[in-house]
Amino acid sequence: MDWDALIRPELAPMVAYAPGLRASQVRERSGRDRIHKLSSNENPYGPVPAALEAMQAVLPRLNVYSDGAAAALRRRLGEHLGVDPAYVVVSNGSNELLRIIAQCVLDPEDECVFPWPSFVVYPMVTQLMGATAVRVPLAEGDVHDLDAMLAAITERTKLLFLCNPNNPTGTIYTKSAFDAFLAQVPEDVLIVIDEAYFEYVCSDEYPNGLDYFSADGRIVVLRTFSKIYSLAGARVGYGVMPPALVDAVGKVREPFNVNTVGQIGAYYSLSDGAEVERRRRENQEQKTYLYSCFDRLGISYVPSETNFVWVHTKKPVEVFEALLSEGVIIRDFGAASALRVGIGSPEDTDATVAAFEAVVAKLGSL
Ligand SMILES: Cc1ncc(COP(=O)(O)O)c(C=O)c1O
C-alpha cells in the first residue's frame, strides 16, 4: 500500500493533539505518591452529587443507544440558558463541535482566522479541511488583538474563532472592545465564540456571547461540561447556533454522538447552581492566593478569568521539568516562553506554591 498516496495530503503537516501528562506517568518518573495534575484545566471536585448518582443509576441501561436527539438535555439547556432548544446542539465535548463546524463551512480555498496562542484545535480543524489557518498574535498583555483580527479578514475568510476567556492565557476581551469589533466584521463571516471557561469568569467587563446570539445572526457560542462541571471524561459540550447551522451540523455529526452517561450527567449538573458558584468562588480565592505567592517569588504572570494562570518564564523547559520532579504537572507549550499552571483544590495550590518555591531555590529567577 502506498500510504502517502492514500492518506489525504492535508493531513501531512498536521500534528496530533498531545494531551498533558497523566498522573500515573509522572508518579513513575518522580517517585512521588501524591501527584498534582494541573495540566488539562480539569476541575478537582468531580461531578456534582446529583449528576454522579444519576450517572451511576443509568449504567444498567447502557444496552440501548443514547437519545440521538439528546432531547431532554437540550430542553434543559434551553431553560438554563434562556434560549429556544431548537438552537442548542450537544456534542461529544465541545471539541467535536469545533471540528463539525469546520467540516460544515470550510473549503480548501477558505481562510479561518483565530488568535494565537489559543486553543490548539482551531488550527487542527482548519488544516483538516485543507483551508488556511490565519493565526493572529495576541496583543500586549496576552489579550486578543481584535484590531489585528479585523485586519486579517479577507474576502476568503469564512470562519473566525474567538476564545473568551482565552486558553492558554486566561485573558478576556471586554464588552466594549467586542461591540466595536462586531460592528466591523463582514456579515458573511461566521463567528464562533468558544466559552469553555465561561462559568469561571468573574469580571464585569466580560461579554456573555449569548447576549449577542440571534437566530438570524451569524454568531455561535460553544460551552462545555468538561470544566467547572467536572465531566471531562464523560465528553459533553454544546453550542447555540442559528437554525441553518443546526441543520448542517445534524447532517455531519455521528448518530448518537453523545453517550447516555454524559447526557444524564450534564442534565443533572445543571441542577446544582450553588455548587457551581462555590467552585467559581473557591477558584477565584486560589488564584488570588497564588498571585500573592508569585509576587513574593518574583514570578511574572497574567491575571486570569479561568482556572489556569499563564506564567512567563525564560526557562520553560527547566521550570516544567523541575515542577514535575516536585510532583506538579503543568502544561508547556513547546517554544513559548510561558507555561500554563492549572488551579485545583486548595491542597493543589499549596503544593504548587511549595513546588515553585523549590524551583526558584534551584533555578534562581525564572
Ligand atoms: C478553549 C477550549 N475550547 C474547547 C475545549 C474542549 O473541551 P471539551 O471537548 O472537553 O468540551 C477546551 C478544552 O480544554 C478548551 O480549552
The ligand as an SDF file (V2000), in Angstrom:
LIG
                    3D

 16 16  0  0  0  0  0  0  0  0999 V2000
  -10.8350   26.7570   24.8190 C   0  0  0  0  0  0  0  0  0  0  0  0
  -11.2990   25.3630   24.8060 C   0  0  0  0  0  0  0  0  0  0  0  0
  -12.2700   25.0150   23.9680 N   0  0  0  0  0  0  0  0  0  0  0  0
  -12.7380   23.7570   23.9120 C   0  0  0  0  0  0  0  0  0  0  0  0
  -12.2020   22.7810   24.7260 C   0  0  0  0  0  0  0  0  0  0  0  0
  -12.7340   21.3960   24.5430 C   0  0  0  0  0  0  0  0  0  0  0  0
  -13.3630   20.9300   25.6420 O   0  0  0  0  0  0  0  0  0  0  0  0
  -14.2600   19.6110   25.5940 P   0  0  0  0  0  0  0  0  0  0  0  0
  -14.0950   18.9740   24.2710 O   0  0  0  0  0  0  0  0  0  0  0  0
  -13.7690   18.7930   26.7130 O   0  0  0  0  0  0  0  0  0  0  0  0
  -15.6600   20.1200   25.7930 O   0  0  0  0  0  0  0  0  0  0  0  0
  -11.1930   23.0780   25.6140 C   0  0  0  0  0  0  0  0  0  0  0  0
  -10.6050   22.0460   26.4460 C   0  0  0  0  0  0  0  0  0  0  0  0
   -9.5730   22.1670   27.0410 O   0  0  0  0  0  0  0  0  0  0  0  0
  -10.7260   24.4110   25.6540 C   0  0  0  0  0  0  0  0  0  0  0  0
   -9.7390   24.7710   26.4720 O   0  0  0  0  0  0  0  0  0  0  0  0
  1  2  1  0
  2  3  1  0
  2 15  2  0
  3  4  2  0
  4  5  1  0
  5  6  1  0
  5 12  2  0
  6  7  1  0
  7  8  1  0
  8  9  2  0
  8 10  1  0
  8 11  1  0
 12 13  1  0
 12 15  1  0
 13 14  2  0
 15 16  1  0
M  END
$$$$
